[in-house]
């Protein structure tokens, strides 16, 4: 994480952690959606006891969410958590912090310093009068200093707020003040629609300016939806691609087929494809051919026939098809194209591996 590594997308389970079966079911759903990291709350001993089973069954790194009790942090590190989400300042005295750091070192565990505008320290609120970017940055740097003083540097930092402008300003200030990896988020962003908008604006501004190494879209919705929104934000900024990017028009009276219903159906039918690729679905010939020229697969309605449209493959007009069979046909074409792309990616990876091995032999000689 950090540097030139891809920006990772994460979410958090909302099941009771001791219910291993339910928690793992949710983690698998997040894995299928493309989650790179999953955070699990560990408020008590039953949770950290269950964490060992969860870590063993998960295919993605598990972050243990710790608040206040330093023993939970130690237990989580011993259970195999890849990272501890903590505030060093609220887990006790210097010796307790040292004990947590030692546990993290012993078990190869990273940390995330999580600063939140809603839970700033009293002395900082007295100093600044209210939550503000300066107070959040100072809190983050104070916590970072605690870990640095304990010779621990494997950590990332977040300075989240529900107010978009407050969060953005805090992250901008923190990015200027340090070079640690930053975890982005607009916390308590709200329901699916409003939360998606707030998160897209806030994190979009930061990511566009080169700030951020991992993101979490905080929604009062199914955690799996957070992953989808996260990837859509990254895709829109051309920072990372996963799955089928559908380029579609809002529809108008010129449309040669029902664009909105078609796109809704295609989104569901193509959820299983993780290969990065593009599909254009345009209602008429005004913009359809131009958009199709830049996509892997495309369909443009209207034209010479009322109930037919033109199918494009790799940017070129390929054949016509009637609207009635268009959805099944497009799904088939996308699946075929995805398979072809994966074959090419495998060949490129194998060639790179062979070249690397050859370079090693040459260097050894």
N, C-alpha and C positions, 0 to 999 in steps of 0.2 A: 504494500500500500504506500502511496506517495510517489514522488518522482514521476517517471514515465509509465507507471503501472496504470491499467485501465481503471476508471472511476467505478467503484463497486456500489452495488445497490443492495440495501438491506431493509428488513422489516422486523417486527417483534411479535411474538406469540401473545395471545390474550387468554389462553387456557390456564387452568390451575396447573402449575408446574409439577406437583407431585402426581398428577394424573398423566403418567408417561405416555399411555396409549393415545390420549386425546392430543397431547402436546406434539407427539411425533406425527400424528395425522396432519396437524396443521403445518409442521415443518416440511413434510413431504410435499404438501400443496405449494408451499413457498419455493421449495427446490424446483418443482416442475415449472413454476412461473419464471424461474431464472434468478432467484435470490442468490447473492454471493455470500451473504452473512445473515444470520438470524440471532436476534437478541431474546433472551429468556429471563424472566424476573425470578430473583432468588431472595425472597424476603425472610425465609425461615429455614430451619435445619431440614425439614422434610423436602424442601425445594432443592437444596444443594445435594441431598442424598439422591434425589431422582436425577439430578443433573448428570451424574456419571453414566447412567443408562442412556440418557438422551444424547450425550456426546458420542457414545459408542455407536449409536444407530444413525446419527446424522451424517449426511454427505457434505455438509457445508460447515464452516467454522461457527461455533456457538459463543456468543458474548453473554456473560452473566451480568445481569443488572443488579447492582448492589447499592443499598442506601443505608448509611449510618452504622451498621454492625460489622466491625472488621473481621469477626470470625467467619461470617458468611463469605467474605472475599477469599479468605484462606481456604475454606472448604471448596469453594468453586474452582480455585486454581488447582487444588489437589484432585478435583473431579475431572479435570481435563479441559476446562474452558479455554478457548483460544484468546479471550480478552475479558477484562473486568471493566465494567462501566462504573466508575466511582467518582466521588469528590474527595480527594485526600484530606481536605479540611474538615469533613463531617464524620470521619470514622474514628476519631479519638486522638489521643496524645501522640507524641513523636515516636514512642516505642511501638505503638500499634501500627502506625504507618510503616515503620521499618519492618515489622513482622509481615505485613501484607506484601511489601516490595520483595522481601526475601522469598516468600511463597511464589510470587510471580516469576522471579528469577529461577527458582528451583524447578519450576514446571513449564518453563518456556511460554509464559503467559504475558500478553501485552495488556495495556490499559487504555481506557478512554476517559479523559477528564471531561465530565459533562456539566457545563455551567448553564443554568436556566434563569431567565429574567424573573421568573416567579418565585425563585428560592435563593436569591442573593443573600450573602452574609449581612448581619445587622450592622456591622461597622461600616460596610460599604454603602448601605442604604442611608445611614446617618451622614456619611461623608458627602454623598452625591445628592441626597434628598429623594431620589426615585431611581428605578431601574433605567440605566442609560448605557450607551455603547462603552463609555469609558469605564464604568463600574464593572461591566461584564468582562472586558479585556483584562482589567486589573485582577479580577477574581481568577480568571483562567491562568494568568501568569504567576499569581501567588501559588496556585495549586501545582503548576508545572515546576516551580522552584522547589517545592517540597520533594517531588520525585527526583529532580536533578541533584538535590542535596543528598539523596540516598543512592546516588550513582545509578539511576534508572532513567533510560531515555527511550524505551520502546513504548511510546504512547502517542495518541492522537488527541485532539481537543475539539470540543463543540461549544458554541455559545448561542444557544437557541432562545428564541422568543416567539410569542404568538403574533406579535406586531411585525409585519414584513420589514418596515423601514428600520426598526430597532435591530432586528436580527442581521440585516444586510450591513448596516453600519458597524455592528460589533464584529462581524466576520472580516470586514475590510480592515478594521483597526488591528485585529489579531493577525491577519496575514502580513501586515506591515511590521508587526512587532516580533514575530517568530517564524521559524521555518519548519515547524512540526506539521505532520499531515492533519488536515481539517475534515471533520465530519459535519456535513451540512444538514440543516433541517429547520423548517418553520414549525415549531412545536404547537400542539393543540390547534392545528390549522382548521379543524371543523369537519363537517360532513364531506361526502365524496366530491360534490361539485365545487363548493366554496373552498374546501381544503386543497383540491387540485389546482384551482386558480391561484390561491395565495402561494402555494408551494412552487408552482411554475414561475410565478413572477419573481419571488425572492431568490430561489436557488438558480433560476435562469440567469438573473443578473450577475450572480456570483460566478457561476460556471463559465459564462460568456467572457468574463474578465480574467479567467484562469485561476479562480479560487475554488478549492474543494477537491477532496480525494475520495470521499465516500458519501453517499446520501441516503436519507430516509425520509419518505413522504409520510407524514403523520396524519392519518385520516380516521375519523370515526366511522369506519367501514371495514369490510373484510380485509385482513392484512394482505391477502393475495393481490388485491386491487392496488395496494401501495407499490408493489413491485412493477406492475404494468405501467402505472403513472411515472414511476422513476425512470424506467427505460424509455418511455415516450419523451420525457424531458431531455434525456441524453441524446436520443435519436434526432430530436428537432434541432439540437445544437451541433449535430454531426460529431459528437464526442464518443458515442458507442452505439453499436447496432445489434439488435437481437430480434429475430422473428420477422414477420412480413409487415413492411411499412406500406399501408394502403393509402394511396393518393386519390382522393375522390372529390367531386364537386358537390356543392350544397343543393343542386338540382334546381330546375326552373321549368317553364312550360315547353322548352325546347327538348327536354329529356326524351330519349327513345325507349326508356325502360324506367322502372321504379328504383331510382338510385338509392334512396335512403334505406329501404327495406333490403335491397341487395347487399349494401355495405354492411348492415347489421348482421346479416346471415353469414357473409364471408368472414367477418371478424371472428365469429364463433367457430366456423368450420376450419379456420386456419390457425387457431390458438395452439395447436400441437406442434407447429413448425417453429423451430428455434433458429434456423438458418437465416442470416441477414439477407433480405432481398426486398424488391419493390414490386408493387402491383398497382396499376392505375385503373380506376373505374370511373369513367367520365360519361355523362349523359348524352352529349351531342358532339358534333364534329367541329365546334368552334375552337375548343381547347384540347379535345380528346387526342387527336393525332400528335400534337406537340408534346403533351404529357407522356404519351406512350413511347415516344422516341427515347425517353430517359429512364424507362423502367424495364424490369426483367420480363414482366408479363403485363399486358394491357388489354382493356376492352373499351371500345367507344361505341355508343349507341347512335341511332338515327342514321342519317346518310340516305342512301338510295332506297332502303327498305324500312318500313315502319316497325316491323317486328324482328329485325335482324341488326347485328352490329359487327364491327371489325375486331378481330383478335390480333394482337401484336405480340411477337416473341422476340426478345432481345432488341427491342426498339424498332423492329420492322413489321410492316403489315404482313400477316401470314395467311389468314383465312377468315371467312365470315361464318357466323353461327346464329341460329335463331335464339331469341331472348329466353324462351322456355327452358332450354337446356344449358343456358349460359353459366349458372352458378356451379353446377357439377363439373362442367367443362373447365372452368377457371381453376377450381380446386385441384382437379387432375393435373392441369398444366403447371400450377405452382408447386405441387408435390414433386412432379417430375423435374422441374428446374432446380428445386432445392436439393434433390438427390444428386443432380449433376454438379452443382456447386460444391457439395460435400466431397464428392469424388475428387474434384480438382484441388480442394483444400488439403485433402489427405495426401495427394501426390506432391503438392508443394511442401508439405510438412516432412514427408519422407525424403524428398530431395535435399531439403535443408539439413535434415539429420545426417544424411550421407555425406554432405559437404563438410559438416562440422566434424564428423568422424575422420574424414580424409585430412582435414586441416590439422587435427590432433596427431595423426600418424606422421604427417610431414614435419610438424614441429618437433616430435619426438626423435625423428631421424636427424 
